[in-house]
Amino acid sequence: MTVIYFAQARRLAGTASETLALPPPVSAETLWQELLARHPALAPLRPVTRLARNGDFATADTVFAPGDEIALIPPVSGG
């Protein structure tokens, strides 16, 4: 699966994207555990960051699979 980081998540992860190889099925909790193990600086964003799977917002029940494109979408302020 490919993980794409946006806004603050990109800055804190230090990368725009990366590929993960996790054995299926992958829950949102499992995915977050892996992401935080790789990028501990993301921890403050977890409560406010939405996950998207293949262009649709994910829920706590979403199951992620190999080949999915996952986006981390933190809150964005603008002006």
C-alpha positions as CSV (number, residue, x, y, z in Angstrom):
1,M,0.0,0.0,0.0
2,T,1.1,3.5,-0.6
3,V,0.7,6.2,2.1
4,I,0.6,9.8,1.1
5,Y,1.2,12.5,3.7
6,F,-0.4,15.9,3.4
7,A,0.2,19.3,5.1
8,Q,1.5,18.9,8.7
9,A,1.7,15.1,8.3
10,R,4.1,15.5,5.5
11,R,6.3,17.8,7.5
12,L,6.3,15.6,10.6
13,A,6.9,12.4,8.7
14,G,9.7,13.9,6.7
15,T,8.4,12.4,3.5
16,A,5.6,13.0,0.9
17,S,4.8,9.3,0.5
18,E,6.1,5.8,1.2
19,T,5.2,2.2,0.5
20,L,4.2,-0.2,3.3
21,A,4.0,-4.0,3.1
22,L,1.7,-5.1,5.9
23,P,0.0,-8.6,5.9
24,P,-3.7,-8.2,5.3
25,P,-6.1,-7.5,6.8
26,V,-5.0,-4.2,8.1
27,S,-7.3,-2.2,10.4
28,A,-7.1,1.5,10.9
29,E,-5.6,0.8,14.4
30,T,-2.9,-1.5,12.9
31,L,-2.1,1.1,10.3
32,W,-1.7,3.8,12.8
33,Q,0.5,1.7,15.0
34,E,2.8,1.1,12.0
35,L,2.8,4.8,11.0
36,L,3.6,5.9,14.6
37,A,6.4,3.3,14.9
38,R,8.0,4.7,11.7
39,H,7.2,8.4,12.4
40,P,6.7,9.1,16.2
41,A,6.4,12.8,15.5
42,L,2.9,12.1,13.9
43,A,1.5,11.2,17.4
44,P,0.0,14.7,18.1
45,L,-1.9,14.6,14.8
46,R,-3.5,11.2,15.3
47,P,-6.7,12.4,17.1
48,V,-7.4,15.0,14.4
49,T,-6.1,13.4,11.2
50,R,-8.5,11.6,8.8
51,L,-7.5,8.6,6.8
52,A,-8.6,8.1,3.3
53,R,-8.6,4.8,1.3
54,N,-8.5,5.1,-2.5
55,G,-10.0,8.6,-2.4
56,D,-12.8,7.9,0.2
57,F,-12.6,8.8,3.8
58,A,-12.0,5.8,6.0
59,T,-13.8,4.8,9.2
60,A,-12.6,2.9,12.2
61,D,-14.0,-0.2,10.5
62,T,-12.2,0.2,7.2
63,V,-9.9,-2.7,6.2
64,F,-6.9,-1.7,4.2
65,A,-5.3,-4.0,1.6
66,P,-2.2,-4.3,-0.5
67,G,-2.5,-1.9,-3.5
68,D,-4.6,0.6,-1.6
69,E,-3.6,4.3,-1.7
70,I,-3.9,5.7,1.8
71,A,-3.9,9.5,2.5
72,L,-3.3,11.1,5.9
73,I,-5.3,14.3,5.9
74,P,-4.7,16.5,8.9
75,P,-6.7,19.7,9.6
76,V,-5.7,22.5,7.3
77,S,-6.1,26.2,8.1
78,G,-6.3,28.7,5.4
79,G,-6.9,32.3,4.9
